[in-house]
Amino acid sequence: MSKTPDFIARVTDLSHRYGGTVAVDAINLQIPVGCMVGLIGPDGVGKSSLLASTLRLITSSRPGIISFSFSFIKLRLIGLGIT
């Protein structure tokens, strides 16, 4: 019997730079199952960089460890009505 994960996403020690500018600095984040999360802050503080780095849409200067307790492919199939 498999244990239900207690988190949907976990990020450990993720950093991203644009040249000499640090956009994300050693972020550690864990999102529990059933929680909704929002990123709030002024322009230029790294919200989009954090999301893009977490989803591996951009290459981070220090990629850290990122794990998800779900499959993006399965989510997409469910969104399309295919299970």
Protein Blocks (a to p, Z undefined) as FASTA:
>chain_A
ZZddfbfbdcehiacdehjacfbghiacdddehiacdddddehilpmmmmmmmnopaccf
blojaddfbdfklmmmmmnopZZ
